[in-house]
């Protein structure tokens, strides 16, 4: 099963989106199922980008990036054979002392997993966060739509996981700090 992603234009939004677990679905049909669960992976929620070279102290930081929140919903199509999940993902970046760029590029993924946490599909995206002179922190909203063919299965059998593409050395450090 593949999950074809549709990337919609990047929207510059500087607002706080309240936490939600996509429990209410829209659409013209009567829905008998909830929306699939969506979640941000804790180990892949924050990352630090460094300038090229061996240094990894505070003076080498270009951007600190973070997935902040998401908000959205879903609608059922084709007599509930397909569910379309739409959401806006809030992505933030803070400029570090080594930042020379006027735009942070924040790679992240959206994965569809089953109940056993098997990855059924994974798509990569890059949020582009522009900085104006003097700005230290910027938050944007990245609008996404995922189409999930159900093939007779229930939405409760799936989960959508979102995370930053964190370099292995940072991921190991995060997991050590969390006791894993």
N, C-alpha and C positions, 0 to 999 in steps of 0.2 A: 504494500500500500504506500502510495506517495502522497505527500501533503504539498500541493503546489502553492507556493507563496505568491502573493501579489503585493508588491511594494508600492505604496502610495506616496505622494510627495511629502517631503520632510516639512513639518509645520513648526514654526518658531512660536512656541507657547511658553509663557512664563507664569504659570499658575499652579496652584497646589491641587492635585487631584486626590480626592479621598480614597482610601483603600476599599477595594471591592473584590469579591470573588465571583464575578460574572454569574450571578445566580438567576437573574431575570433575563429571559430571552424575548426578543421582539419578533415581528413578522406578522403577516396577515393570517396565518394558520393557527389553529389551536395546538399548542405545544404540549406533548405528553412527557417530555424529558427536560431536565435542566441543561444549561450550557455546560460544556466541558470545563473542568477546573483549570485555572491559569495560576502560575506561581513563579516568583523570582527565586532562583537558587541562592541560598545564603553564601555559599563559598564563592560564587561568581557574581556577587552584587557590586563589589568595589574592586578597582584596580589602579595601579600607578603606572604611568608611562614615563620613561626616562629618555634622556638624550642618548644618542649613539655613543658607544664607548664603554669602558669597564666600570665607571663610577656608579654607585647606587646609594648615595647619601642624599640628604634633603636638597643640596644644591644642584643635583642632577635631575630633579623632577621637572618634567615638562607639563604634564597634566595629571590630576587625580580625577578619576572618572567613577560614576556611580549610576546604577539603575535605581530610581527612586520609587516609582509606583506605576500603576497602570489603571486604566478605566475603560470599560467597554461593555459589549454584550454580544449576543448571537441571534441568528435567525435561521429557521429551517426552510429548506427549499426542496423541490421535487418530491412532494408528499413525504417529507421527513427522511428522505434518503441521503440528504446532504445537509450539513450544518456549516454556516459561514460565521466565523468568529472575527469580530472587528474590535480593535482596541488601540488606544493611544498609550505608548510607553514613554514615561518621563525619564530622560537621560540628562545627567548633570556632569559638568566638568569645571574644575577649578585650575586656574593657571598656576604653574609652579615657577620657581626662580629661573629655570633653564628654558622656559618657553620662548621661542622666537617666532612660532607660527601664529597666524591670526585665526586659525581654525583647528579645533580638536577633532580628530577622527576616532570614533569610538566603536570598535568592532564588537558585535554581540550575536548571539544565536537564539533561535526559537526552535525547540524540539518537541515533537509529538511522541509521547511514551504511552505504553499500555500499563495495566495494573501491576505487572511484574517489573516495571521500570525499564523494559526493553525499549530502546530508541527505534521508533518506526520511521521517522524522518527527521532531518535537521537542516535548517536553512541559516545562512550567514547573512548578516546585514551590517551596515556601517552608518552610524548616526554622525552627521556632520554638525558640529557646534561652532558657529562663528562668534568671534570675540571682537568687540569694538575697542578702540583705544581706551585704556583705563579700566576696562571690565576685568574683574578677577574671577567671577563665577557666573556661569550661564546654564540655564536649564531649557531644554527643548522637548517638544513632543514629537515622537516618531509614530506615525499612523500606519498600522498594519492590518492586513486581512488574511486570514488563513481559511482555506476551504477543506473541509473534512468529509470525505465520502464515508457514510456509516456502514454500508454493505450489510444491513440487518443487525448491526451491533448497537449497543446503547452508548450514549455520551459518557455515562459514568465509567466506561471501560477505558477512557482516555484522559490524559492530562497534558497540558501545554506548559513547558518549562522554558523560562527565559534566563539568560545569563550572559555576562560579559565574557569575551574570550580572554581569559587570564593566563599569562605565561606560566609554565609549569613551576618555575622557582617561586613565584608569588603564591600560586595555589598551594604548594607544599607548606609555605610559611603560614598561610591563613589556616590551613588544617592543623598545623602544630599548635598555633595559638588557641585553637578551639578544642584541643585535646584529642584530635583524631589521628 
